[in-house]
């Protein structure tokens, strides 16, 4: 699923700390052509609906799914990213430049209710959500959503306590606990962490309620009719009844006769859990390759002790590449966030080479890695990523040859093919000391001179008559070798506002 465009690549076009100035949709509209020129074929946009924190809400504290920056609610008309009109113009601009748009869908919970209700509930133990640690009691739960700013436009559905399974705040006692409503059970078919991981945050939507499922199906149709997006990124699927999205997506795909590529966020480090979920939901979506991200995380923190032969061990892209969306970092793994596990700078180019320059999986580039994180003064890796994206688009073809035969120094080649002139590549990387790797790139390349497109290794490599070359890389780094060509054919300059040069970042964190 999803990699229908030859050597397609997705970009997550936001990070957690973007300024709350309602400018993202306008900025991205202006960047549509630039992103297409860089080889981006699809884009994951942040949640576009009004959140409980108004313009400060990143989008995951959903208040009103129907308010895309149109109504004066939660102290603002626009969302953090802009108005509904700007959102729709942004989608149109991206699609007219050949970029598919994936909307971030957050259906697990709602927050910022308009009123509270008296509800009978029990307190559940944090580490065992099936264990009751209180008698049934009356609480005041924030569960009434009637959206006075929207006044029934698009839908007159009112969310109340019957639509939810529980909350984490009792206004009456002013206590923060996990309160399950006494007349319902947590949904089955969710992750087994904490025995049952239905509850995550806010007012937890009850997917066993058919009235709720019908409303969400109706909303999905409204969203597609309104936005015309090409697919979805689904938030927190491990907390949602496993049969829901299969049904929800089936209805939408049938109604619109479209693929609607979908990737789910099931945050778990065990690939067996991810495979079980894919089986349970009948492979109705792809999943982010969380185990691979953690392989990167362990490798970059191992001071050169990681066995690079195992970098794909236990990953989804190894087990089921057709349903794996590979990534390096995202908004949740950033510094200060709930799943903080950011990849160290010295390893970022290696990690991106591993997902962008191999044919398996559907790679996703993180906004924070490309543009940097302004809050922390991080300049990003646009230079290196521009090179890797260009090579993916122009040279990543032909038969693959792996050389994962050394615990520190690994590599691979792609021979190229007749349909793509000058295609073919060789990658060498190490988490410790640099070195030389003899690798076969194909007899078609005999006599050619190859250079390191990232500019780290200055020497040239001449391919011998047997189609082999001696490729090098420096300490704790990655080199990407391609046929020598004029610089502008390796690094296209479509936008002088972003300097498209291969700048090798320092490796202060590497001590191998």
Secondary structure, DSSP 8 states (H G I E B T S, - for coil): ----STT--EEE---TT--SSS-HHHHHHHHHHHHHHTT--EEEE---SEETTGGG--SSSEEETT-SS-S-BTTBSSBTTB-HHHHHHHHHHHHHTT-EEEEEE--SEE---SEEEEEEEEEEETTEEEEE-S--EEEEEEEEB--TTTTTSS----B-GGGEEEES-BTTTTB--EEEETT----SSS--TTS-----SSEEE-TT-HHHHHHHHHHHHHHHHHH--SEEEES-GGGS-TTHHHHHHHHHHHHHT---EEEE----S-HHHHHHHHHHTTT-SEEE-HHHHHHHHHHHTSTT-S-GGGTTTT-HHHH-GGGEEEES--TTTSTTSTT-----HHHHHHHHHHHHSSSSSEEEEEHHHHH--GGGT----HHHHHHHHHHHHHH--S-EEEE--SSSEEEEEE--BTTBTT--EEEEEESSS-EEEEEE--GGGTT-EEEETTSS--S-EE--TTSEEEEEE-TT-EEEEEE---HHHHS--S-TTS---------TT---
